[in-house]
């Protein structure tokens, strides 16, 4: 049953909360995309920073005339600009690592379900072992091994998260595998990849997309945690997590704005993604209506 | 590793200033009440410490370890607050230019009840010198020592290969343990506290790695009896958490107070701040030796055909581009002072008449242009992020200032384990510009900085171990060697000063700031801060009645 895009948006907007979260998410994406245009300062360019304008409270104006609506951090970085740039990092990490992990984990899950037997057993034990460790712990070890940098953080998150997708897709594919249309495809002697990707996968997309939204929020949180612990991104290109970590050192001296605004922003971003994901799941599953 | 980790120069002879002592409108009655009201406090002390102890006393040469060892194991001599060497387990005298006699004080005992003998001392010093697989060998602290001999059960004679007036200073670094333990104990025996037996004023009750160290007073200790019957060190590496623990009343005394919190703590009437100049100078090391420096490139990231940092004009430009007053004000919140040389004032070898470091961005740009880099180049600065106070923030601020000079700066901050492994690899690529801080307490003069960081690297002779830019200048080497063999104190100081001045004028090192030591405690605890950043419980005592009186 196909609905027009407009009708689907209307249905989505039936939930006021989801609508607000969706708008918030769009705003965050816009801010991240346009960061270099709307930011009063490039917070990643050291030559634009002035340590003399460090830790200015919100609403101050620094020596070069920039109005710092949310204040500056200890290096004289405009907090608002740093948040825009930090959002960009968070969203890039979230989207890229989710896509890569979903593709990789999805293929593993399909493969395990379709083959069954020993392949299935081996793959699922690997997944079990990985799921039994806390995600952040594994990511921390991986980054310590791989080194700092955006690409390394993404690789670490993919390696942590693929197992969730593999598990989910396998479960869905196991059900689909027994259906008649798969039986029919087999009788026609279709190749295994064709059956898996062309026939089984499309019917597993619903659970995959639900878990993807949850995991995207998780990926953003892992990146923030790694940066907070000082092992993620370079210190001169702070993400939201690193901004919180740097600012937290000043909490006791009442310089709250260094940490609190990036923190609120991170909470809002992760919350919005989760709410949007929940709403999409409700819409795809008529039994939850009501 | 030596003094970059350990030391701090002694110097600055100003006494500790206890901030807000003058709030003492004392009422004797009030004081008595207050003291009576806190009896438990008078016997037990809890210290929140940034650095954890390494239990094996000869395994890792770090100032933070020696702060613990001086209380547990003890040593022949011990550093006082101003980093002067004082007798501890032994009295010492110079026999002649090459020989020092250490006579054990009568009645010094180990915590297992046995007396300390010359054989124990010899075994301990030998273990410190030769312990296999040491993470940072104490051999460096025994530099120039060629003979260690027990002449009778009470007397040890130490012979040096050349005249060395710093022997009493150097021996403050070596913990003394019983011979049978020195001969056979493993690292695990120390970590389990089974072998943690020394002759210091406190014995180990329990050590929980990553958490705490519990100590109890050793009542047969021959020296001054410390005030506290029991002491707990809690290891709290995070600055904010350590301050919070003090504010919350969980600990009585903390070290390494972050300068950003200083104002807030000073305003708190329940607390006292104890601060003094450190013996540690923070400075930059340029790569002055490589023909192609590993972290220098042109603006497009392509390697340059020569190393611009070999040109003294470029190094001078870097120094001129640094606004040290701004670094002190904005990075260190005033808890530092600008440096113009890598030894702080008060130390032998400090060069009085060296002009203050200048900040002049225009002159710096002109120099850079005249050296052939009018548009600058790309340069990476490497720093630790968990070793010195505000090291990572200092690193970024230096990066900022140098990018205003027109350089394209990359800032890399690393945990000290990673940083020191890479930067002390004398045969491979290290870095192009490094941030380090050096303290000279363990030598008491400029000889540490000169021998270990400025003299040409010479592995066989143990020279230039911390000369991480491989700076090499035959004239300076000659002056350093002359200073080493000079016996007369003034003459030695003269040679050291001349060598240091020549190095600073050649921008072999770019001095930034002299750090401050900041401790904070509950108001009821008095503490004498140490130039070498040690925080021994023996230096803490109940504040006197007047200071303990709450302000009306």
Interface residues (C-beta under 8 A of the other chain):
Chain A: X45 X46 X47 X49 X50 X51 X52 X54 X74 X75 X76 X230 X234 X235 X236 X248 X249 X250 X251 X252 X253 X254 X255
Chain B: X239 X240 X243 X244 X247 X258 X260 X261 X263 X264 X326 X327 X329 X330 X331 X385 X392 X393 X395 X396 X397 X399 X400 X401 X403 X404 X409 X410 X411 X412 X413 X415
